[in-house]
Amino acid sequence: IKSFVSRSNDKYGKALQKYFNDIKKISYKATKSNIRGKPILGNSVKLVEFEPESGSINSIITALIFEQSPSISFGQILKNVKKMSKKSKIEIIKQLINARQNRRHRPPRAFEMTNYTFDLVTNFGMFRDLHRHRALTLERQLLTTDHNFDTPNEIADLGIEKDFDDCMYLTKSIFQKIRRKFPEQSQYIVNFAYNYPYYMKFNLREATHLIELRTVPQGHADYRKIVQEMYRLINKKHPTLSKIIKFVDMNQYELERFESEKRTEEKRKKNE
């Protein structure tokens, strides 16, 4: 361990610590002076930032053409693309969509030219799955009990709702006592079923990968539902471009995750 932290307290390490603390102070001051609101209770998926589809199509087609246009600048290509008819531009997008034969055929990098920002509140367990995606910007707040909690359907099926609720309320009680003095350390008390606020910003190319991967039948029902809503929101704002996400699965399944895990366990036993 020593080799990894050997420079944490030298002049550069101390300067970096001060820098991080200064940023936190600036952020806290700006928040205290300007921000008012109430915590969202329960799951929430909102598309809060996006570009008009017409401009996004122009940017994507410009980026697509750029690679095949030696000696011509991006700006010159963009001017020409803006003069093209809407019909001809949509036809190019359709050709790109038709070229994809399976979800392993990633859209070309041109689809990185438009972005979406999602404001999310989901249970913490689900966040840990979505947090694995790295080709995006993700920022989170401290984990608290302020946003209520999710009760899995299996809890009701087993008839142990009261026991589950009692556990969650006890967690909240202990958390509230600790957070007064130790807001960061108190996060370790919070059960994974409690809801958690964060935002994700990603481009359409990454949206295609994330949505198609996280809606496969074997996926957990919790994140499948959230990611399916992401797709609906993108499709509503970008009805033409969203068709590149052609392998999204919007169906609902029962016990698919269980069946997948059961098959994995059976394979493991055969290999022992």
FIMI-425417 format. One record per residue (C-alpha): x, y, z; residue in three letters. Coordinates in steps of 0.02 Angstrom, whole numbers. Example, Ala and Ser with C-alpha at 12.3 -4.5 7.8 and 13.67 -1.06 7.14 Angstrom:
% residues 2
        X        Y        Z   code
      615     -225      390    ALA
      684      -53      357    SER
This chain:
% residues 272
        X        Y        Z   code
        0        0        0    ILE
      141      120       44    LYS
      202      134     -135    SER
       30      190     -194    PHE
       17      333      -68    VAL
      200      379      -51    SER
      171      548     -133    ARG
        5      590      -51    SER
       87      707       74    ASN
      229      780      -28    ASP
      211      956      -96    LYS
      112      898     -248    TYR
       -1      785     -147    GLY
      -41      921      -20    LYS
      -74     1046     -160    ALA
     -193      922     -241    LEU
     -285      893      -77    GLN
     -305     1081      -57    LYS
     -369     1095     -236    TYR
     -503      962     -207    PHE
     -556     1045      -44    ASN
     -565     1216     -128    ASP
     -678     1146     -265    ILE
     -792     1069     -134    LYS
     -804     1234      -41    LYS
     -845     1331     -200    ILE
     -979     1204     -246    SER
    -1054     1206      -71    TYR
    -1060     1396      -67    LYS
    -1145     1405     -237    ALA
    -1272     1273     -185    THR
    -1315     1355      -19    LYS
    -1340     1525     -101    SER
    -1442     1475     -253    ASN
    -1523     1304     -246    ILE
    -1694     1262     -174    ARG
    -1796     1104     -195    GLY
    -1861      943     -119    LYS
    -1793      765     -134    PRO
    -1880      655     -263    ILE
    -1962      505     -180    LEU
    -1956      344     -281    GLY
    -1885      304     -453    ASN
    -1869      442     -581    SER
    -1800      450     -758    VAL
    -1796      620     -845    LYS
    -1711      675    -1005    LEU
    -1657      851     -956    VAL
    -1535      898    -1094    GLU
    -1534      856    -1279    PHE
    -1509      942    -1447    GLU
    -1641      972    -1582    PRO
    -1643      822    -1698    GLU
    -1613      925    -1855    SER
    -1449      993    -1786    GLY
    -1397      822    -1724    SER
    -1428      746    -1896    ILE
    -1321      883    -1976    ASN
    -1178      849    -1854    SER
    -1186      660    -1876    ILE
    -1188      666    -2066    ILE
    -1047      795    -2067    THR
     -940      683    -1956    ALA
     -981      532    -2065    LEU
     -929      622    -2225    ILE
     -774      702    -2148    PHE
     -670      542    -2152    GLU
     -703      520    -2338    GLN
     -670      703    -2381    SER
     -481      730    -2381    PRO
     -423      911    -2379    SER
     -599      978    -2343    ILE
     -628     1051    -2170    SER
     -766     1000    -2050    PHE
     -839     1176    -2060    GLY
     -849     1172    -2251    GLN
     -934     1002    -2247    ILE
    -1059     1062    -2117    LEU
    -1108     1210    -2226    LYS
    -1141     1092    -2372    ASN
    -1238      969    -2264    VAL
    -1352     1107    -2202    LYS
    -1398     1144    -2384    LYS
    -1449      963    -2416    MET
    -1634      921    -2416    SER
    -1710      843    -2261    LYS
    -1763      692    -2364    LYS
    -1586      656    -2426    SER
    -1513      672    -2250    LYS
    -1643      554    -2177    ILE
    -1604      430    -2317    GLU
    -1420      427    -2264    ILE
    -1471      393    -2083    ILE
    -1586      252    -2141    LYS
    -1443      172    -2238    GLN
    -1334      174    -2083    LEU
    -1475       96    -1981    ILE
    -1503      -41    -2110    ASN
    -1317      -81    -2112    ALA
    -1322     -142    -1931    ARG
    -1357     -329    -1930    GLN
    -1335     -364    -1744    ASN
    -1300     -268    -1585    ARG
    -1113     -303    -1600    ARG
    -1111     -191    -1753    HIS
    -1076      -29    -1663    ARG
    -1138      130    -1748    PRO
     -997      232    -1827    PRO
     -912      365    -1722    ARG
    -1015      497    -1809    ALA
    -1155      452    -1688    PHE
    -1049      522    -1547    GLU
    -1094      697    -1609    MET
    -1257      713    -1511    THR
    -1280      695    -1323    ASN
    -1414      660    -1192    TYR
    -1415      702    -1007    THR
    -1526      597     -893    PHE
    -1576      647     -717    ASP
    -1599      482     -623    LEU
    -1659      419     -455    VAL
    -1648      230     -440    THR
    -1609      106     -303    ASN
    -1425       97     -259    PHE
    -1407      -83     -316    GLY
    -1462      -34     -490    MET
    -1344      114     -490    PHE
    -1199       -5     -461    ARG
    -1243      -96     -622    ASP
    -1259       62     -727    LEU
    -1102      132     -646    HIS
    -1000        1     -740    ARG
    -1022       97     -903    HIS
     -870      209     -927    ARG
     -890      294    -1097    ALA
     -998      429    -1021    LEU
    -1006      564     -887    THR
    -1084      509     -722    LEU
    -1094      610     -562    GLU
    -1182      562     -401    ARG
    -1230      636     -235    GLN
    -1200      560      -64    LEU
    -1297      400      -29    LEU
    -1438      439       94    THR
    -1611      380      146    THR
    -1693      540       82    ASP
    -1771      465      -75    HIS
    -1870      320       -1    ASN
    -1834      139      -49    PHE
    -1889        4     -172    ASP
    -1975     -153     -113    THR
    -1939     -302     -228    PRO
    -2092     -400     -286    ASN
    -2017     -556     -209    GLU
    -2033     -480      -36    ILE
    -2222     -468      -55    ALA
    -2229     -643     -132    ASP
    -2141     -713       21    LEU
    -2255     -619      140    GLY
    -2112     -532      232    ILE
    -2153     -351      191    GLU
    -2163     -300      374    LYS
    -1993     -376      413    ASP
    -1919     -290      260    PHE
    -1996     -121      305    ASP
    -1938     -136      486    ASP
    -1760     -167      425    CYS
    -1767      -17      309    MET
    -1836      100      442    TYR
    -1705       42      566    LEU
    -1572       79      435    THR
    -1643      253      413    LYS
    -1648      287      600    SER
    -1466      237      624    ILE
    -1413      331      468    PHE
    -1495      493      525    GLN
    -1402      486      691    LYS
    -1232      460      609    ILE
    -1250      581      462    ARG
    -1258      734      576    ARG
    -1072      722      612    LYS
    -1012      600      480    PHE
    -1109      625      316    PRO
     -985      530      209    GLU
     -955      385      329    GLN
    -1142      364      359    SER
    -1163      302      180    GLN
    -1101      131      236    TYR
    -1260      110      338    ILE
    -1381      132      192    VAL
    -1465      -23      121    ASN
    -1448      -51      -68    PHE
    -1638      -39      -88    ALA
    -1637      147      -46    TYR
    -1650      263     -196    ASN
    -1502      364     -255    TYR
    -1489      522     -362    PRO
    -1362      537     -503    TYR
    -1350      598     -682    TYR
    -1281      517     -838    MET
    -1228      606     -996    LYS
    -1184      505    -1150    PHE
    -1185      515    -1339    ASN
    -1299      418    -1456    LEU
    -1166      289    -1496    ARG
    -1147      247    -1311    GLU
    -1336      256    -1288    ALA
    -1353      120    -1420    THR
    -1229        7    -1330    HIS
    -1299       39    -1156    LEU
    -1483       22    -1201    ILE
    -1464     -133    -1309    GLU
    -1354     -219    -1180    LEU
    -1459     -176    -1028    ARG
    -1626     -227    -1104    THR
    -1577     -407    -1147    VAL
    -1698     -535    -1072    PRO
    -1565     -596     -948    GLN
    -1549     -422     -873    GLY
    -1614     -376     -701    HIS
    -1794     -315     -706    ALA
    -1749     -155     -611    ASP
    -1624      -85     -735    TYR
    -1717     -153     -886    ARG
    -1866      -44     -838    LYS
    -1758      112     -813    ILE
    -1660       89     -974    VAL
    -1818       53    -1074    GLN
    -1883      222    -1013    GLU
    -1721      303    -1071    MET
    -1754      234    -1244    TYR
    -1934      297    -1244    ARG
    -1875      472    -1200    LEU
    -1739      473    -1333    ILE
    -1863      406    -1461    ASN
    -1988      543    -1418    LYS
    -1861      682    -1448    LYS
    -1761      601    -1589    HIS
    -1883      486    -1682    PRO
    -1768      467    -1834    THR
    -1600      448    -1748    LEU
    -1665      333    -1612    SER
    -1697      198    -1743    LYS
    -1509      163    -1740    ILE
    -1547       80    -1571    ILE
    -1632      -59    -1668    LYS
    -1594     -205    -1552    PHE
    -1675     -135    -1395    VAL
    -1791     -261    -1312    ASP
    -1948     -177    -1244    MET
    -2034     -339    -1191    ASN
    -2069     -388    -1011    GLN
    -2011     -557     -945    TYR
    -2042     -658     -788    GLU
    -1897     -744     -699    LEU
    -1779     -726     -847    GLU
    -1636     -674     -733    ARG
    -1669     -825     -623    PHE
    -1667     -943     -773    GLU
    -1503     -867     -834    SER
    -1420     -888     -664    GLU
    -1486    -1066     -652    LYS
    -1407    -1111     -819    ARG
    -1242    -1033     -763    THR
    -1246    -1135     -603    GLU
    -1282    -1296     -700    GLU
    -1132    -1262     -814    LYS
    -1022    -1230     -663    ARG
    -1071    -1396     -584    LYS
    -1033    -1489     -745    LYS
     -859    -1414     -750    ASN
     -816    -1463     -570    GLU
